[in-house]
Amino acid sequence: MKRKVRRLLIRKYAVLFILSVLSLSYLYLLDWMFGYGLGNIGYILNYLLYTASEKLAAAVMLLALIVPDVIYWIRGSQPGRGAEK
């Protein structure tokens, strides 16, 4: 069971990484095509998480994504699905 859970988690984060790389390359490509230059994304990122509440909300969402998967990685099992039966 541990091997199956770990394989699924690796696949999940591999897909997440590939999608994030594709979306960032899409943003850079469009900025380059419209003449903004490659430094425009860095300029926009300064204003992405501007207030403390936005930074806190982003950190909580990131922890909600990662912490359960770390627990499943260590334990090697996911919670049961008894309520669906």
Secondary structure, DSSP 8 states (H G I E B T S, - for coil): -HHHHHHHHHHHHHHHHHHHHHHHHHHHHHHHHTT--TTHHHHHHTTTS-SHHHHHHHHHHHHHHHHHHHHHHHH------GGG-
